[in-house]
Amino acid sequence: GERPADAANNFDLDAYGKLDLRIGVSNHHGRIYLWGDNLLNEFYDLYGFSFGFPGSETGSPARGRTIGAGFEVYFK
């Protein structure tokens, strides 16, 4: 649902849906994985600013679709 844009509750930001995914394999030596953030490329604001007069509200946009790969090695 909608949520406050700032600590003073000056205005609300719109609702959004987000899909993230992480898939991989691991064993006792480490792990390797693929990940995706915001896979549906939803545009939304993380938080907002108000400059004190009507119509002056603006938001700070979130990052778009991001994908990557990673690995970890365990030293024992």
PyMOL Python script that loads the backbone (N, CA, C, O; Angstrom):
from pymol import cmd

cmd.read_pdbstr("""\
ATOM      1  N   GLY A   1       0.803  -1.178   0.000  1.00  0.00           N
ATOM      2  CA  GLY A   1       0.000   0.000   0.000  1.00  0.00           C
ATOM      3  C   GLY A   1       0.853   1.252   0.000  1.00  0.00           C
ATOM      4  O   GLY A   1       2.082   1.203  -0.041  1.00  0.00           O
ATOM      5  N   GLU A   2       0.168   2.354   0.047  1.00  0.00           N
ATOM      6  CA  GLU A   2       0.881   3.631   0.118  1.00  0.00           C
ATOM      7  C   GLU A   2       1.658   3.717   1.413  1.00  0.00           C
ATOM      8  O   GLU A   2       1.314   3.059   2.396  1.00  0.00           O
ATOM      9  N   ARG A   3       2.713   4.533   1.417  1.00  0.00           N
ATOM     10  CA  ARG A   3       3.547   4.692   2.603  1.00  0.00           C
ATOM     11  C   ARG A   3       4.021   6.135   2.683  1.00  0.00           C
ATOM     12  O   ARG A   3       4.122   6.815   1.662  1.00  0.00           O
ATOM     13  N   PRO A   4       4.316   6.610   3.904  1.00  0.00           N
ATOM     14  CA  PRO A   4       4.795   7.988   4.055  1.00  0.00           C
ATOM     15  C   PRO A   4       6.110   8.194   3.309  1.00  0.00           C
ATOM     16  O   PRO A   4       6.983   7.326   3.322  1.00  0.00           O
ATOM     17  N   ALA A   5       6.244   9.337   2.666  1.00  0.00           N
ATOM     18  CA  ALA A   5       7.441   9.638   1.883  1.00  0.00           C
ATOM     19  C   ALA A   5       8.601  10.128   2.735  1.00  0.00           C
ATOM     20  O   ALA A   5       9.764   9.941   2.380  1.00  0.00           O
ATOM     21  N   ASP A   6       8.278  10.758   3.866  1.00  0.00           N
ATOM     22  CA  ASP A   6       9.332  11.307   4.716  1.00  0.00           C
ATOM     23  C   ASP A   6       8.929  11.189   6.181  1.00  0.00           C
ATOM     24  O   ASP A   6       7.806  10.789   6.487  1.00  0.00           O
ATOM     25  N   ALA A   7       9.820  11.527   7.066  1.00  0.00           N
ATOM     26  CA  ALA A   7       9.570  11.372   8.507  1.00  0.00           C
ATOM     27  C   ALA A   7       8.446  12.276   9.009  1.00  0.00           C
ATOM     28  O   ALA A   7       7.800  11.956  10.007  1.00  0.00           O
ATOM     29  N   ALA A   8       8.207  13.385   8.341  1.00  0.00           N
ATOM     30  CA  ALA A   8       7.169  14.324   8.772  1.00  0.00           C
ATOM     31  C   ALA A   8       5.793  13.970   8.195  1.00  0.00           C
ATOM     32  O   ALA A   8       4.823  14.679   8.462  1.00  0.00           O
ATOM     33  N   ASN A   9       5.689  12.900   7.417  1.00  0.00           N
ATOM     34  CA  ASN A   9       4.434  12.476   6.791  1.00  0.00           C
ATOM     35  C   ASN A   9       3.801  13.589   5.963  1.00  0.00           C
ATOM     36  O   ASN A   9       2.589  13.794   6.018  1.00  0.00           O
ATOM     37  N   ASN A  10       4.619  14.309   5.196  1.00  0.00           N
ATOM     38  CA  ASN A  10       4.110  15.399   4.364  1.00  0.00           C
ATOM     39  C   ASN A  10       3.248  14.897   3.208  1.00  0.00           C
ATOM     40  O   ASN A  10       2.287  15.565   2.828  1.00  0.00           O
ATOM     41  N   PHE A  11       3.571  13.745   2.650  1.00  0.00           N
ATOM     42  CA  PHE A  11       2.788  13.162   1.564  1.00  0.00           C
ATOM     43  C   PHE A  11       3.108  11.677   1.488  1.00  0.00           C
ATOM     44  O   PHE A  11       4.048  11.204   2.126  1.00  0.00           O
ATOM     45  N   ASP A  12       2.324  10.944   0.705  1.00  0.00           N
ATOM     46  CA  ASP A  12       2.499   9.491   0.573  1.00  0.00           C
ATOM     47  C   ASP A  12       3.067   9.135  -0.787  1.00  0.00           C
ATOM     48  O   ASP A  12       2.830   9.823  -1.780  1.00  0.00           O
ATOM     49  N   LEU A  13       3.824   8.044  -0.812  1.00  0.00           N
ATOM     50  CA  LEU A  13       4.322   7.474  -2.066  1.00  0.00           C
ATOM     51  C   LEU A  13       3.403   6.335  -2.490  1.00  0.00           C
ATOM     52  O   LEU A  13       2.772   5.692  -1.651  1.00  0.00           O
ATOM     53  N   ASP A  14       3.332   6.090  -3.785  1.00  0.00           N
ATOM     54  CA  ASP A  14       2.477   5.026  -4.321  1.00  0.00           C
ATOM     55  C   ASP A  14       2.985   3.642  -3.929  1.00  0.00           C
ATOM     56  O   ASP A  14       4.161   3.460  -3.616  1.00  0.00           O
ATOM     57  N   ALA A  15       2.084   2.682  -3.952  1.00  0.00           N
ATOM     58  CA  ALA A  15       2.435   1.282  -3.708  1.00  0.00           C
ATOM     59  C   ALA A  15       3.192   0.731  -4.920  1.00  0.00           C
ATOM     60  O   ALA A  15       3.077   1.256  -6.027  1.00  0.00           O
ATOM     61  N   TYR A  16       3.971  -0.337  -4.694  1.00  0.00           N
ATOM     62  CA  TYR A  16       4.689  -0.987  -5.783  1.00  0.00           C
ATOM     63  C   TYR A  16       4.903  -2.455  -5.442  1.00  0.00           C
ATOM     64  O   TYR A  16       4.822  -2.850  -4.279  1.00  0.00           O
ATOM     65  N   GLY A  17       5.177  -3.256  -6.463  1.00  0.00           N
ATOM     66  CA  GLY A  17       5.521  -4.658  -6.278  1.00  0.00           C
ATOM     67  C   GLY A  17       6.917  -4.883  -6.829  1.00  0.00           C
ATOM     68  O   GLY A  17       7.307  -4.252  -7.811  1.00  0.00           O
ATOM     69  N   LYS A  18       7.676  -5.779  -6.205  1.00  0.00           N
ATOM     70  CA  LYS A  18       9.061  -5.995  -6.600  1.00  0.00           C
ATOM     71  C   LYS A  18       9.377  -7.485  -6.551  1.00  0.00           C
ATOM     72  O   LYS A  18       8.967  -8.178  -5.620  1.00  0.00           O
ATOM     73  N   LEU A  19      10.105  -7.978  -7.549  1.00  0.00           N
ATOM     74  CA  LEU A  19      10.489  -9.383  -7.605  1.00  0.00           C
ATOM     75  C   LEU A  19      12.010  -9.488  -7.619  1.00  0.00           C
ATOM     76  O   LEU A  19      12.666  -8.961  -8.517  1.00  0.00           O
ATOM     77  N   ASP A  20      12.572 -10.177  -6.612  1.00  0.00           N
ATOM     78  CA  ASP A  20      14.007 -10.445  -6.522  1.00  0.00           C
ATOM     79  C   ASP A  20      14.216 -11.955  -6.538  1.00  0.00           C
ATOM     80  O   ASP A  20      13.330 -12.710  -6.137  1.00  0.00           O
ATOM     81  N   LEU A  21      15.384 -12.400  -7.000  1.00  0.00           N
ATOM     82  CA  LEU A  21      15.659 -13.839  -7.081  1.00  0.00           C
ATOM     83  C   LEU A  21      17.146 -14.080  -6.847  1.00  0.00           C
ATOM     84  O   LEU A  21      17.995 -13.310  -7.294  1.00  0.00           O
ATOM     85  N   ARG A  22      17.438 -15.161  -6.140  1.00  0.00           N
ATOM     86  CA  ARG A  22      18.818 -15.620  -5.976  1.00  0.00           C
ATOM     87  C   ARG A  22      18.786 -17.143  -6.024  1.00  0.00           C
ATOM     88  O   ARG A  22      18.041 -17.782  -5.281  1.00  0.00           O
ATOM     89  N   ILE A  23      19.604 -17.721  -6.908  1.00  0.00           N
ATOM     90  CA  ILE A  23      19.643 -19.167  -7.060  1.00  0.00           C
ATOM     91  C   ILE A  23      21.111 -19.592  -7.199  1.00  0.00           C
ATOM     92  O   ILE A  23      21.902 -18.929  -7.868  1.00  0.00           O
ATOM     93  N   GLY A  24      21.452 -20.709  -6.554  1.00  0.00           N
ATOM     94  CA  GLY A  24      22.830 -21.154  -6.611  1.00  0.00           C
ATOM     95  C   GLY A  24      23.016 -22.539  -6.055  1.00  0.00           C
ATOM     96  O   GLY A  24      22.055 -23.217  -5.691  1.00  0.00           O
ATOM     97  N   VAL A  25      24.259 -22.948  -5.992  1.00  0.00           N
ATOM     98  CA  VAL A  25      24.633 -24.234  -5.420  1.00  0.00           C
ATOM     99  C   VAL A  25      25.769 -23.993  -4.423  1.00  0.00           C
ATOM    100  O   VAL A  25      26.559 -23.059  -4.566  1.00  0.00           O
ATOM    101  N   SER A  26      25.828 -24.862  -3.412  1.00  0.00           N
ATOM    102  CA  SER A  26      26.897 -24.722  -2.420  1.00  0.00           C
ATOM    103  C   SER A  26      27.310 -26.086  -1.897  1.00  0.00           C
ATOM    104  O   SER A  26      26.560 -27.059  -1.970  1.00  0.00           O
ATOM    105  N   ASN A  27      28.515 -26.127  -1.372  1.00  0.00           N
ATOM    106  CA  ASN A  27      29.018 -27.310  -0.676  1.00  0.00           C
ATOM    107  C   ASN A  27      29.942 -26.815   0.431  1.00  0.00           C
ATOM    108  O   ASN A  27      29.944 -25.625   0.746  1.00  0.00           O
ATOM    109  N   HIS A  28      30.726 -27.711   1.022  1.00  0.00           N
ATOM    110  CA  HIS A  28      31.564 -27.308   2.152  1.00  0.00           C
ATOM    111  C   HIS A  28      32.772 -26.456   1.729  1.00  0.00           C
ATOM    112  O   HIS A  28      33.474 -25.937   2.596  1.00  0.00           O
ATOM    113  N   HIS A  29      33.030 -26.299   0.428  1.00  0.00           N
ATOM    114  CA  HIS A  29      34.132 -25.464  -0.061  1.00  0.00           C
ATOM    115  C   HIS A  29      33.687 -24.038  -0.395  1.00  0.00           C
ATOM    116  O   HIS A  29      34.507 -23.120  -0.396  1.00  0.00           O
ATOM    117  N   GLY A  30      32.395 -23.845  -0.677  1.00  0.00           N
ATOM    118  CA  GLY A  30      31.911 -22.516  -1.034  1.00  0.00           C
ATOM    119  C   GLY A  30      30.577 -22.573  -1.745  1.00  0.00           C
ATOM    120  O   GLY A  30      29.863 -23.574  -1.680  1.00  0.00           O
ATOM    121  N   ARG A  31      30.251 -21.487  -2.425  1.00  0.00           N
ATOM    122  CA  ARG A  31      28.994 -21.421  -3.178  1.00  0.00           C
ATOM    123  C   ARG A  31      29.159 -20.522  -4.386  1.00  0.00           C
ATOM    124  O   ARG A  31      30.013 -19.635  -4.411  1.00  0.00           O
ATOM    125  N   ILE A  32      28.323 -20.766  -5.392  1.00  0.00           N
ATOM    126  CA  ILE A  32      28.253 -19.942  -6.588  1.00  0.00           C
ATOM    127  C   ILE A  32      26.775 -19.682  -6.852  1.00  0.00           C
ATOM    128  O   ILE A  32      25.945 -20.571  -6.657  1.00  0.00           O
ATOM    129  N   TYR A  33      26.439 -18.468  -7.295  1.00  0.00           N
ATOM    130  CA  TYR A  33      25.032 -18.118  -7.450  1.00  0.00           C
ATOM    131  C   TYR A  33      24.831 -17.032  -8.501  1.00  0.00           C
ATOM    132  O   TYR A  33      25.750 -16.289  -8.847  1.00  0.00           O
ATOM    133  N   LEU A  34      23.610 -16.967  -8.989  1.00  0.00           N
ATOM    134  CA  LEU A  34      23.119 -15.898  -9.861  1.00  0.00           C
ATOM    135  C   LEU A  34      22.045 -15.154  -9.087  1.00  0.00           C
ATOM    136  O   LEU A  34      21.297 -15.770  -8.328  1.00  0.00           O
ATOM    137  N   TRP A  35      21.955 -13.844  -9.264  1.00  0.00           N
ATOM    138  CA  TRP A  35      20.941 -13.074  -8.554  1.00  0.00           C
ATOM    139  C   TRP A  35      20.348 -12.006  -9.478  1.00  0.00           C
ATOM    140  O   TRP A  35      20.985 -11.549 -10.427  1.00  0.00           O
ATOM    141  N   GLY A  36      19.123 -11.632  -9.171  1.00  0.00           N
ATOM    142  CA  GLY A  36      18.438 -10.561  -9.885  1.00  0.00           C
ATOM    143  C   GLY A  36      17.651  -9.717  -8.897  1.00  0.00           C
ATOM    144  O   GLY A  36      17.005 -10.251  -7.996  1.00  0.00           O
ATOM    145  N   ASP A  37      17.702  -8.422  -9.061  1.00  0.00           N
ATOM    146  CA  ASP A  37      16.989  -7.478  -8.201  1.00  0.00           C
ATOM    147  C   ASP A  37      16.055  -6.650  -9.073  1.00  0.00           C
ATOM    148  O   ASP A  37      16.461  -6.142 -10.118  1.00  0.00           O
ATOM    149  N   ASN A  38      14.810  -6.515  -8.643  1.00  0.00           N
ATOM    150  CA  ASN A  38      13.792  -5.756  -9.375  1.00  0.00           C
ATOM    151  C   ASN A  38      13.638  -6.302 -10.803  1.00  0.00           C
ATOM    152  O   ASN A  38      13.709  -5.547 -11.773  1.00  0.00           O
ATOM    153  N   LEU A  39      13.430  -7.605 -10.919  1.00  0.00           N
ATOM    154  CA  LEU A  39      13.375  -8.270 -12.221  1.00  0.00           C
ATOM    155  C   LEU A  39      12.253  -7.774 -13.122  1.00  0.00           C
ATOM    156  O   LEU A  39      12.367  -7.871 -14.344  1.00  0.00           O
ATOM    157  N   LEU A  40      11.181  -7.249 -12.560  1.00  0.00           N
ATOM    158  CA  LEU A  40      10.080  -6.715 -13.363  1.00  0.00           C
ATOM    159  C   LEU A  40      10.338  -5.274 -13.790  1.00  0.00           C
ATOM    160  O   LEU A  40       9.498  -4.672 -14.459  1.00  0.00           O
ATOM    161  N   ASN A  41      11.488  -4.711 -13.414  1.00  0.00           N
ATOM    162  CA  ASN A  41      11.899  -3.353 -13.750  1.00  0.00           C
ATOM    163  C   ASN A  41      10.842  -2.327 -13.329  1.00  0.00           C
ATOM    164  O   ASN A  41      10.506  -1.416 -14.085  1.00  0.00           O
ATOM    165  N   GLU A  42      10.334  -2.491 -12.124  1.00  0.00           N
ATOM    166  CA  GLU A  42       9.328  -1.586 -11.562  1.00  0.00           C
ATOM    167  C   GLU A  42       9.982  -0.252 -11.204  1.00  0.00           C
ATOM    168  O   GLU A  42      11.046  -0.227 -10.585  1.00  0.00           O
ATOM    169  N   PHE A  43       9.344   0.858 -11.594  1.00  0.00           N
ATOM    170  CA  PHE A  43       9.836   2.190 -11.250  1.00  0.00           C
ATOM    171  C   PHE A  43       9.086   2.693 -10.029  1.00  0.00           C
ATOM    172  O   PHE A  43       7.861   2.817 -10.059  1.00  0.00           O
ATOM    173  N   TYR A  44       9.811   2.985  -8.953  1.00  0.00           N
ATOM    174  CA  TYR A  44       9.203   3.451  -7.713  1.00  0.00           C
ATOM    175  C   TYR A  44      10.198   4.345  -6.984  1.00  0.00           C
ATOM    176  O   TYR A  44      11.397   4.310  -7.260  1.00  0.00           O
ATOM    177  N   ASP A  45       9.692   5.138  -6.059  1.00  0.00           N
ATOM    178  CA  ASP A  45      10.538   6.028  -5.262  1.00  0.00           C
ATOM    179  C   ASP A  45      10.824   5.406  -3.909  1.00  0.00           C
ATOM    180  O   ASP A  45       9.932   4.833  -3.283  1.00  0.00           O
ATOM    181  N   LEU A  46      12.067   5.517  -3.454  1.00  0.00           N
ATOM    182  CA  LEU A  46      12.456   5.004  -2.140  1.00  0.00           C
ATOM    183  C   LEU A  46      11.952   5.910  -1.025  1.00  0.00           C
ATOM    184  O   LEU A  46      11.456   5.420  -0.010  1.00  0.00           O
ATOM    185  N   TYR A  47      12.068   7.196  -1.195  1.00  0.00           N
ATOM    186  CA  TYR A  47      11.596   8.177  -0.231  1.00  0.00           C
ATOM    187  C   TYR A  47      11.369   9.487  -0.974  1.00  0.00           C
ATOM    188  O   TYR A  47      11.752   9.615  -2.137  1.00  0.00           O
ATOM    189  N   GLY A  48      10.755  10.450  -0.318  1.00  0.00           N
ATOM    190  CA  GLY A  48      10.412  11.691  -0.987  1.00  0.00           C
ATOM    191  C   GLY A  48      10.837  12.926  -0.223  1.00  0.00           C
ATOM    192  O   GLY A  48      11.202  12.869   0.951  1.00  0.00           O
ATOM    193  N   PHE A  49      10.778  14.051  -0.930  1.00  0.00           N
ATOM    194  CA  PHE A  49      11.088  15.356  -0.358  1.00  0.00           C
ATOM    195  C   PHE A  49       9.929  16.303  -0.638  1.00  0.00           C
ATOM    196  O   PHE A  49       9.285  16.210  -1.683  1.00  0.00           O
ATOM    197  N   SER A  50       9.669  17.190   0.268  1.00  0.00           N
ATOM    198  CA  SER A  50       8.695  18.260   0.063  1.00  0.00           C
ATOM    199  C   SER A  50       9.391  19.569   0.375  1.00  0.00           C
ATOM    200  O   SER A  50      10.064  19.693   1.398  1.00  0.00           O
ATOM    201  N   PHE A  51       9.229  20.548  -0.506  1.00  0.00           N
ATOM    202  CA  PHE A  51       9.883  21.844  -0.314  1.00  0.00           C
ATOM    203  C   PHE A  51       8.974  22.869   0.351  1.00  0.00           C
ATOM    204  O   PHE A  51       9.280  24.061   0.355  1.00  0.00           O
ATOM    205  N   GLY A  52       7.840  22.403   0.921  1.00  0.00           N
ATOM    206  CA  GLY A  52       7.011  23.251   1.750  1.00  0.00           C
ATOM    207  C   GLY A  52       5.835  23.929   1.078  1.00  0.00           C
ATOM    208  O   GLY A  52       5.073  24.626   1.748  1.00  0.00           O
ATOM    209  N   PHE A  53       5.661  23.753  -0.215  1.00  0.00           N
ATOM    210  CA  PHE A  53       4.486  24.327  -0.864  1.00  0.00           C
ATOM    211  C   PHE A  53       3.862  23.280  -1.780  1.00  0.00           C
ATOM    212  O   PHE A  53       4.562  22.389  -2.262  1.00  0.00           O
ATOM    213  N   PRO A  54       2.563  23.371  -2.025  1.00  0.00           N
ATOM    214  CA  PRO A  54       1.862  22.351  -2.822  1.00  0.00           C
ATOM    215  C   PRO A  54       2.497  22.172  -4.207  1.00  0.00           C
ATOM    216  O   PRO A  54       2.851  23.143  -4.876  1.00  0.00           O
ATOM    217  N   GLY A  55       2.627  20.934  -4.608  1.00  0.00           N
ATOM    218  CA  GLY A  55       3.200  20.609  -5.912  1.00  0.00           C
ATOM    219  C   GLY A  55       4.715  20.535  -5.918  1.00  0.00           C
ATOM    220  O   GLY A  55       5.310  20.298  -6.970  1.00  0.00           O
ATOM    221  N   SER A  56       5.354  20.730  -4.779  1.00  0.00           N
ATOM    222  CA  SER A  56       6.816  20.710  -4.724  1.00  0.00           C
ATOM    223  C   SER A  56       7.375  19.352  -4.314  1.00  0.00           C
ATOM    224  O   SER A  56       8.573  19.226  -4.061  1.00  0.00           O
ATOM    225  N   GLU A  57       6.519  18.337  -4.247  1.00  0.00           N
ATOM    226  CA  GLU A  57       6.956  17.018  -3.807  1.00  0.00           C
ATOM    227  C   GLU A  57       7.737  16.317  -4.920  1.00  0.00           C
ATOM    228  O   GLU A  57       7.359  16.370  -6.090  1.00  0.00           O
ATOM    229  N   THR A  58       8.807  15.677  -4.543  1.00  0.00           N
ATOM    230  CA  THR A  58       9.611  14.900  -5.490  1.00  0.00           C
ATOM    231  C   THR A  58      10.121  13.649  -4.781  1.00  0.00           C
ATOM    232  O   THR A  58      10.174  13.609  -3.552  1.00  0.00           O
ATOM    233  N   GLY A  59      10.490  12.646  -5.537  1.00  0.00           N
ATOM    234  CA  GLY A  59      10.954  11.388  -4.953  1.00  0.00           C
ATOM    235  C   GLY A  59      12.371  11.055  -5.357  1.00  0.00           C
ATOM    236  O   GLY A  59      12.920  11.632  -6.297  1.00  0.00           O
ATOM    237  N   SER A  60      12.955  10.119  -4.637  1.00  0.00           N
ATOM    238  CA  SER A  60      14.280   9.605  -4.952  1.00  0.00           C
ATOM    239  C   SER A  60      14.099   8.227  -5.573  1.00  0.00           C
ATOM    240  O   SER A  60      13.743   7.283  -4.868  1.00  0.00           O
ATOM    241  N   PRO A  61      14.334   8.086  -6.881  1.00  0.00           N
ATOM    242  CA  PRO A  61      14.025   6.825  -7.561  1.00  0.00           C
ATOM    243  C   PRO A  61      14.923   5.666  -7.130  1.00  0.00           C
ATOM    244  O   PRO A  61      16.102   5.843  -6.824  1.00  0.00           O
ATOM    245  N   ALA A  62      14.328   4.483  -7.117  1.00  0.00           N
ATOM    246  CA  ALA A  62      15.073   3.253  -6.818  1.00  0.00           C
ATOM    247  C   ALA A  62      15.798   2.789  -8.080  1.00  0.00           C
ATOM    248  O   ALA A  62      15.512   3.250  -9.185  1.00  0.00           O
ATOM    249  N   ARG A  63      16.718   1.890  -7.895  1.00  0.00           N
ATOM    250  CA  ARG A  63      17.479   1.322  -9.001  1.00  0.00           C
ATOM    251  C   ARG A  63      16.565   0.447  -9.860  1.00  0.00           C
ATOM    252  O   ARG A  63      15.653  -0.193  -9.337  1.00  0.00           O
ATOM    253  N   GLY A  64      16.797   0.414 -11.152  1.00  0.00           N
ATOM    254  CA  GLY A  64      16.048  -0.456 -12.057  1.00  0.00           C
ATOM    255  C   GLY A  64      16.525  -1.897 -11.961  1.00  0.00           C
ATOM    256  O   GLY A  64      17.184  -2.283 -10.996  1.00  0.00           O
ATOM    257  N   ARG A  65      16.186  -2.683 -12.968  1.00  0.00           N
ATOM    258  CA  ARG A  65      16.576  -4.102 -12.992  1.00  0.00           C
ATOM    259  C   ARG A  65      18.095  -4.233 -12.906  1.00  0.00           C
ATOM    260  O   ARG A  65      18.832  -3.546 -13.614  1.00  0.00           O
ATOM    261  N   THR A  66      18.547  -5.125 -12.029  1.00  0.00           N
ATOM    262  CA  THR A  66      19.972  -5.379 -11.845  1.00  0.00           C
ATOM    263  C   THR A  66      20.170  -6.889 -11.741  1.00  0.00           C
ATOM    264  O   THR A  66      19.444  -7.565 -11.013  1.00  0.00           O
ATOM    265  N   ILE A  67      21.151  -7.415 -12.468  1.00  0.00           N
ATOM    266  CA  ILE A  67      21.450  -8.846 -12.394  1.00  0.00           C
ATOM    267  C   ILE A  67      22.948  -9.031 -12.163  1.00  0.00           C
ATOM    268  O   ILE A  67      23.748  -8.146 -12.467  1.00  0.00           O
ATOM    269  N   GLY A  68      23.311 -10.178 -11.628  1.00  0.00           N
ATOM    270  CA  GLY A  68      24.717 -10.430 -11.373  1.00  0.00           C
ATOM    271  C   GLY A  68      24.984 -11.877 -11.003  1.00  0.00           C
ATOM    272  O   GLY A  68      24.077 -12.707 -10.950  1.00  0.00           O
ATOM    273  N   ALA A  69      26.241 -12.150 -10.752  1.00  0.00           N
ATOM    274  CA  ALA A  69      26.687 -13.476 -10.330  1.00  0.00           C
ATOM    275  C   ALA A  69      27.673 -13.290  -9.188  1.00  0.00           C
ATOM    276  O   ALA A  69      28.315 -12.246  -9.073  1.00  0.00           O
ATOM    277  N   GLY A  70      27.788 -14.302  -8.353  1.00  0.00           N
ATOM    278  CA  GLY A  70      28.714 -14.211  -7.241  1.00  0.00           C
ATOM    279  C   GLY A  70      29.245 -15.569  -6.843  1.00  0.00           C
ATOM    280  O   GLY A  70      28.705 -16.608  -7.223  1.00  0.00           O
ATOM    281  N   PHE A  71      30.307 -15.537  -6.074  1.00  0.00           N
ATOM    282  CA  PHE A  71      30.838 -16.777  -5.529  1.00  0.00           C
ATOM    283  C   PHE A  71      31.470 -16.479  -4.178  1.00  0.00           C
ATOM    284  O   PHE A  71      31.880 -15.353  -3.897  1.00  0.00           O
ATOM    285  N   GLU A  72      31.539 -17.502  -3.359  1.00  0.00           N
ATOM    286  CA  GLU A  72      32.157 -17.426  -2.045  1.00  0.00           C
ATOM    287  C   GLU A  72      33.037 -18.660  -1.878  1.00  0.00           C
ATOM    288  O   GLU A  72      32.674 -19.752  -2.316  1.00  0.00           O
ATOM    289  N   VAL A  73      34.178 -18.485  -1.253  1.00  0.00           N
ATOM    290  CA  VAL A  73      35.080 -19.599  -0.961  1.00  0.00           C
ATOM    291  C   VAL A  73      35.257 -19.651   0.552  1.00  0.00           C
ATOM    292  O   VAL A  73      35.532 -18.633   1.188  1.00  0.00           O
ATOM    293  N   TYR A  74      35.096 -20.842   1.125  1.00  0.00           N
ATOM    294  CA  TYR A  74      35.247 -21.019   2.562  1.00  0.00           C
ATOM    295  C   TYR A  74      36.640 -21.538   2.887  1.00  0.00           C
ATOM    296  O   TYR A  74      37.081 -22.542   2.328  1.00  0.00           O
ATOM    297  N   PHE A  75      37.327 -20.857   3.784  1.00  0.00           N
ATOM    298  CA  PHE A  75      38.641 -21.292   4.249  1.00  0.00           C
ATOM    299  C   PHE A  75      38.480 -21.830   5.662  1.00  0.00           C
ATOM    300  O   PHE A  75      38.044 -21.111   6.560  1.00  0.00           O
ATOM    301  N   LYS A  76      38.831 -23.090   5.855  1.00  0.00           N
ATOM    302  CA  LYS A  76      38.675 -23.706   7.165  1.00  0.00           C
ATOM    303  C   LYS A  76      39.992 -24.241   7.655  1.00  0.00           C
ATOM    304  O   LYS A  76      40.063 -24.800   8.750  1.00  0.00           O
TER     305      LYS A  76
END
""", "prot")
cmd.dss("prot")
cmd.show_as("cartoon", "prot")
cmd.util.cbc("prot")
cmd.orient("prot")
